[in-house]
């Protein structure tokens, strides 16, 4: 068999050889990226207003990171963790446990290549923990609806997002879901406007306790939740009492609390980990995306001292593994990214910039389709509605969030759309989550382009908005 020379293949052949996410969509080909800007092969330039998929926290072209990757590639590009440890993996483990909540100070870090792998690892680690501690009946993972934890089968089984689950239902484990503390559309049943209080948060948390009792406490091994719900709900922040009550419930029933910080971890919300906004200690932390800031595939599961200690005291073995776990080059990228973030005080920058950032976001409420603006740090969600008064969502056939994202793309701005989070079919939001290194002038440009996209979007859905208003007033 003769191997084809890639240089002799037509562009059409190359395009037809790649398996895209969406066969109905035409994708530009990236040529270069620098700072917060991406340039495609046709010379078009895009302002990355969502850090890719909320990954490139440090922007593009950070030489300290690319140099670290090159050095490690030359020194020792691979080492299998069944045979060797690597210095970058050890150093990065120490960095992560040093900034995690107190229960992780004597914890340990298990590296993987992506968020789904890390969640899968965390779920298996929870199960293995109870095997080690002689509670083998515990096998159920509780999780939130809406919520998203990954694309692998275990992570998807724990995901409360019908659109993502639907094609794979026959091969997924049945979910054990409770409602998240979704402030904009509170489930408490109180009068409108009365749900922004502690009582509602406690009711949502207490739903977890009821579900645990229904499943049987001796059967439940873990509850996994995103401290701030990301892609599934557009940066939905729970109330002040929610996570403390969840932690208390998990402790009361001997259940492990897994904090999924794949999207929120490593400074995105103005804290090293988002759960620290509530001074709560999980048993397991999952991080990804920003861990190597997109420079290499890298994620991690941080096991608290309690979890790691159980394996150390008993069998000594966690029966699990990936070929690329603890990959030296990926860990070198993660270590360099971590050090760059700390040395440039970028977490503090995000924290200090939050008020100004959200003030600009709040100004978007002037557009008639903006129902809610929410989030923390540099992680914001904008929920789109057909009627602000009633919170009526757009019809799913309109694909409102994708329409707005496409209009922003035409303005040279990347945003992160999401849909289907209300009942599995309706609900639209976009997320704005720029790299931490964005300047004030670049933020001005981001919002100028976003306003233009909203102007075009408002015009495009004008008939929908007018029809909703007419219906509300009985015209």
C-alpha positions in Angstrom: 0.0 0.0 0.0 1.4 3.4 -1.0 1.0 6.2 1.5 -0.4 9.4 -0.1 1.6 12.5 0.1 -0.6 14.9 2.1 0.7 17.8 0.2 -0.7 16.4 -3.1 -4.2 15.9 -1.8 -6.9 18.5 -2.7 -8.3 20.8 -0.1 -11.7 19.2 -0.7 -10.3 15.8 0.0 -8.8 17.0 3.2 -12.1 18.6 4.3 -14.0 15.5 3.5 -11.5 13.4 5.5 -12.1 15.1 8.8 -15.1 14.1 10.9 -16.7 17.4 12.0 -19.0 18.0 15.0 -21.7 19.2 12.5 -21.8 18.1 8.9 -24.2 20.9 8.0 -21.8 23.7 9.1 -18.8 25.2 7.3 -15.8 25.8 9.6 -13.0 28.2 8.9 -9.5 26.8 9.4 -7.4 28.5 12.1 -4.1 29.8 11.0 -2.7 31.6 14.1 -3.7 33.0 17.5 -2.2 35.6 19.8 -3.5 37.1 23.0 -7.3 37.1 22.7 -7.3 37.1 18.9 -7.6 34.2 16.4 -6.9 34.5 12.7 -8.2 32.0 10.1 -6.6 31.0 6.8 -8.7 33.6 4.9 -7.3 36.4 7.0 -10.4 36.9 9.1 -9.8 37.9 12.7 -12.0 36.9 15.7 -12.0 38.2 19.3 -12.3 35.2 21.5 -15.0 36.2 23.9 -15.5 32.7 25.4 -11.9 31.4 25.6 -12.6 28.7 23.1 -14.9 26.5 25.2 -13.9 28.4 28.4 -10.4 26.8 28.1 -7.8 29.4 27.0 -7.9 31.3 30.3 -4.4 32.8 29.7 -4.9 33.7 26.0 -2.8 32.5 23.1 0.9 32.8 22.5 2.3 32.6 26.0 5.9 31.9 25.4 6.6 30.6 28.9 4.2 27.8 28.3 5.3 26.9 24.8 8.9 27.0 25.9 8.1 24.6 28.7 6.4 22.2 26.3 9.4 22.3 24.0 11.8 21.6 26.8 9.9 18.7 28.1 9.4 17.3 24.6 13.1 17.3 24.1 13.9 15.9 27.6 11.3 13.1 28.1 8.2 13.3 26.0 6.4 10.3 27.5 6.5 8.2 30.7 3.8 5.6 31.6 2.6 6.0 35.2 2.8 2.3 35.8 6.6 2.6 35.4 7.7 6.2 36.1 6.6 9.5 37.7 7.7 12.7 36.1 8.9 15.9 37.7 6.3 18.2 36.0 3.5 15.9 37.3 4.9 16.0 40.8 5.4 19.7 40.8 2.0 20.4 39.4 0.4 18.1 42.0 2.0 20.1 44.8 0.8 23.4 43.3 -2.8 22.2 43.0 -3.1 20.8 46.5 -1.6 24.0 47.9 -4.4 26.2 46.6 -7.3 23.8 47.1 -9.6 23.9 50.1 -8.1 22.7 53.5 -9.2 19.1 53.2 -6.9 18.7 50.1 -3.7 19.9 51.8 -2.6 16.3 52.3 -4.5 15.1 49.3 -3.3 13.6 46.0 -3.8 14.4 42.3 -4.7 12.0 39.5 -4.1 13.4 36.0 -6.1 12.7 32.9 -6.4 14.3 29.4 -9.8 16.0 29.5 -12.8 16.9 31.7 -14.9 13.9 30.7 -12.0 11.6 31.6 -11.5 13.3 34.9 -15.2 13.0 35.8 -15.2 9.4 34.8 -12.1 8.9 37.1 -13.8 10.7 40.0 -16.9 8.5 39.8 -14.8 5.4 39.7 -12.6 6.7 42.5 -15.8 7.3 44.6 -16.9 3.7 43.9 -13.4 2.3 44.6 -13.3 4.3 47.9 -16.4 2.5 49.2 -15.0 -0.9 48.1 -11.8 -0.1 50.0 -13.8 1.0 53.1 -16.1 -2.1 53.0 -19.4 -0.4 51.9 -19.8 -2.3 48.6 -23.6 -1.5 48.3 -22.9 2.2 47.6 -23.0 2.6 43.8 -25.5 5.5 43.0 -24.3 8.9 41.9 -26.7 11.8 42.5 -26.4 14.8 40.3 -28.3 18.0 39.2 -30.8 18.8 36.5 -29.8 20.8 34.5 -26.1 20.0 34.6 -23.3 18.7 32.4 -20.4 16.5 33.4 -19.0 15.0 30.3 -19.3 12.9 27.1 -18.1 9.5 28.3 -20.7 7.0 29.4 -20.2 7.3 33.1 -20.0 11.1 33.0 -23.0 11.3 30.6 -25.0 9.0 32.9 -24.5 11.6 35.7 -25.5 14.4 33.4 -28.8 16.2 33.7 -29.1 17.5 30.2 -31.7 15.7 28.0 -30.4 17.0 24.6 -27.0 15.5 25.2 -28.3 12.3 26.7 -31.1 11.5 24.3 -29.2 9.6 21.5 -27.4 7.4 24.0 -30.2 6.6 26.5 -30.2 2.8 25.9 -26.6 2.5 26.9 -26.6 4.9 29.8 -27.2 4.2 33.5 -30.5 5.7 34.8 -29.8 9.1 36.4 -30.6 10.0 39.9 -31.3 13.7 39.5 -32.4 16.6 41.7 -33.1 20.2 40.7 -30.2 22.7 40.8 -30.6 26.0 42.6 -31.5 27.9 39.4 -32.4 31.4 40.7 -34.0 32.8 37.5 -36.5 30.0 37.3 -36.8 28.9 40.9 -38.6 25.6 41.5 -39.8 26.6 45.0 -43.3 27.6 44.0 -43.3 30.8 46.1 -44.8 34.0 44.7 -42.7 35.7 41.9 -39.9 37.8 43.2 -39.7 36.0 46.6 -37.4 33.2 45.5 -34.1 35.2 45.8 -33.6 34.2 49.4 -32.0 31.5 51.6 -35.2 29.6 52.0 -35.3 28.6 48.4 -31.7 27.5 48.3 -32.3 25.3 51.4 -35.4 23.8 49.8 -33.3 22.9 46.7 -30.6 21.4 48.8 -33.1 19.5 50.9 -34.4 17.9 47.7 -31.1 16.1 47.7 -31.8 14.6 51.1 -35.2 13.4 50.1 -33.7 11.7 47.0 -31.0 10.1 49.1 -33.7 8.7 51.4 -35.7 7.4 48.4 -32.7 5.6 47.0 -31.6 4.3 50.3 -28.6 6.0 52.0 -26.5 2.8 52.0 -26.8 2.7 48.2 -25.7 6.2 47.4 -21.9 6.8 47.0 -21.6 10.4 45.7 -23.2 13.6 44.8 -21.6 15.5 41.9 -22.3 19.1 41.1 -20.9 22.2 39.4 -20.4 25.0 42.0 -21.6 27.3 39.2 -23.5 25.5 36.5 -21.7 26.1 33.2 -22.6 24.9 29.7 -25.9 23.4 30.7 -27.3 26.5 32.3 -25.1 29.4 31.4 -23.2 30.4 34.6 -26.1 29.9 37.0 -24.9 30.9 40.5 -26.7 29.3 43.5 -27.8 31.0 46.7 -25.5 31.7 49.6 -26.7 28.7 51.7 -27.0 26.0 49.0 -23.6 24.4 49.0 -23.2 24.5 52.8 -26.4 22.6 53.2 -25.4 20.1 50.4 -22.1 19.6 52.2 -23.9 18.9 55.5 -26.3 16.5 53.9 -23.5 14.5 52.2 -21.6 14.3 55.5 -24.7 13.2 57.4 -25.3 10.3 55.1 -21.6 9.4 54.5 -21.8 10.4 50.9 -18.9 11.9 48.9 -19.3 15.3 47.5 -17.6 15.7 44.1 -17.2 19.3 42.9 -17.0 19.4 39.1 -14.8 22.4 38.5 -13.8 21.5 35.0 -15.1 24.9 33.8 -15.0 27.0 37.0 -11.6 26.0 38.4 -8.2 27.7 38.3 -9.4 31.4 38.6 -12.3 31.6 36.2 -14.6 32.9 38.9 -12.1 35.0 40.8 -11.1 32.3 43.2 -8.7 29.3 42.7 -11.8 27.1 42.8 -15.4 28.3 42.6 -16.5 26.3 45.6 -14.3 28.5 47.8 -16.8 31.3 47.4 -18.9 29.3 49.9 -16.1 28.1 52.1 -17.0 24.5 51.5 -14.7 21.5 51.3 -15.6 18.7 48.8 -14.2 15.2 49.0 -13.1 15.2 45.4 -12.3 18.1 43.1 -12.4 17.8 39.3 -10.5 20.3 37.2 -9.8 20.6 33.4 -10.1 23.1 30.6 -8.0 26.0 32.1 -5.6 23.6 33.8 -3.2 23.8 30.9 -5.1 26.7 29.4 -5.6 24.9 26.1 -1.9 24.4 25.4 -2.1 20.7 26.0 -4.9 18.3 26.8 -4.9 18.0 30.6 -7.3 17.5 33.5 -7.0 16.3 37.1 -8.9 14.7 39.9 -7.8 16.1 43.3 -8.6 13.6 46.0 -8.8 14.8 49.6 -6.7 13.3 52.3 -9.7 11.2 53.4 -10.1 9.6 49.9 -6.4 9.1 49.2 -5.8 7.8 52.7 -8.3 5.0 52.3 -6.4 3.6 49.3 -3.1 4.0 51.2 -4.4 2.2 54.3 -6.0 -0.7 52.5 -5.2 -2.3 49.1 -2.9 0.5 47.9 -4.3 0.2 44.4 -6.8 2.3 42.5 -7.8 -0.1 39.7 -8.0 2.5 36.9 -5.8 4.1 34.4 -5.3 5.9 31.1 -2.3 5.6 28.8 -1.7 9.4 28.8 -2.4 9.9 32.5 0.3 12.2 34.0 1.7 12.9 30.5 5.0 14.7 31.1 4.5 17.3 28.3 0.9 18.0 29.3 1.9 18.4 32.9 4.8 20.7 31.9 2.3 22.8 30.1 0.0 22.8 33.1 2.8 23.7 35.5 3.9 26.6 33.3 0.3 27.8 32.9 -0.2 27.6 36.7 3.0 29.6 37.4 2.2 32.2 34.7 -1.2 32.7 36.3 0.2 33.1 39.8 3.2 35.3 38.8 0.9 37.6 36.9 -1.7 37.7 39.7 -4.4 36.8 37.2 -6.9 35.4 39.7 -6.8 38.7 41.6 -7.2 40.5 38.3 -10.4 38.5 37.5 -11.7 39.2 41.0 -11.0 42.9 40.8 -12.4 43.2 37.2 -15.7 41.4 38.0 -17.7 44.5 39.0 -16.7 46.4 35.9 -17.3 43.3 33.7 -20.8 42.7 35.0 -21.7 46.4 34.8 -21.1 46.2 31.1 -23.1 43.0 30.9 -26.0 44.4 32.9 -26.2 47.2 30.3 -27.3 44.6 27.8 -30.7 44.3 29.6 -31.8 47.2 27.3 -32.3 44.6 24.6 -35.8 43.1 24.8 -34.7 39.5 24.6 -32.2 39.6 27.5 -34.0 37.9 30.4 -31.2 37.3 32.8 -27.5 38.2 33.3 -25.6 36.0 35.8 -22.3 34.6 36.8 -19.1 35.3 38.7 -15.6 36.6 37.8 -15.0 36.3 34.1 -17.8 33.7 33.6 -21.1 35.2 32.6 -24.3 33.8 31.1 -27.1 35.7 29.3 -30.4 34.0 29.1 -32.5 34.9 26.1 -36.3 35.0 26.4 -39.2 35.8 24.1 -41.0 37.7 26.9 -39.1 39.4 29.8 -42.2 39.7 31.9 -43.3 36.1 31.8 -39.8 34.6 31.1 -41.3 32.7 28.2 -38.5 31.1 26.2 -38.1 31.2 22.4 -39.4 28.3 20.4 -36.6 25.7 19.9 -37.2 25.8 16.1 -35.8 29.4 16.2 -32.5 28.2 17.6 -32.1 31.6 19.2 -28.8 31.1 21.0 -27.1 29.7 17.9 -28.6 32.5 15.9 -27.1 35.1 18.2 -23.7 33.2 18.2 -23.7 33.2 14.4 -24.4 36.9 14.3 -21.6 37.5 16.8 -19.3 35.4 14.6 -20.2 37.6 11.7 -19.0 40.6 13.8 -15.7 38.7 14.5 -16.7 37.7 18.1 -16.8 34.2 19.6 -19.4 33.5 22.2 -20.5 30.1 23.7 -24.2 29.2 23.0 -26.4 26.7 24.9 -30.0 25.5 24.7 -32.5 23.0 25.8 -32.0 23.5 29.6 -35.6 24.2 30.7 -37.5 21.0 29.8 -35.1 19.3 27.4 -36.1 21.3 24.4 -36.5 25.0 25.1 -34.2 27.5 26.8 -31.4 29.6 25.2 -28.3 31.3 26.6 -24.9 32.4 25.6 -21.8 32.6 27.7 -19.2 35.3 27.7 -15.9 34.3 29.3 -12.9 36.1 27.9 -9.3 35.1 28.7 -8.0 36.6 31.9 -5.4 38.6 30.0 -7.9 40.8 28.2 -7.2 44.5 28.4 -9.8 47.3 29.1 -9.5 48.4 25.5 -10.2 44.8 24.3 -13.2 44.5 26.6 -14.5 47.7 25.0 -14.1 46.0 21.6 -15.8 42.8 22.9 -18.9 44.7 24.1 -19.0 46.9 21.0 -19.2 43.7 18.8 -21.6 42.0 21.2 -24.0 45.0 21.0 -23.9 44.9 17.3 -24.8 41.2 17.4 -27.7 41.9 19.7 -28.9 44.7 17.4 -29.0 42.3 14.5 -30.5 39.6 16.7 -33.3 41.9 18.0 -34.2 42.8 14.4 -34.2 39.1 13.4 -36.6 38.1 16.2 -38.7 41.3 16.1 -41.8 39.5 15.0 -41.5 37.0 17.8 -41.0 39.7 20.4 -44.0 41.7 19.1 -46.2 38.6 18.9 -45.4 37.8 22.5 -46.2 41.4 23.7 -49.5 41.3 21.8 -50.4 38.0 23.3 -49.6 39.2 26.8 -51.8 42.3 26.5 -54.6 40.5 24.7 -54.3 42.6 21.6 
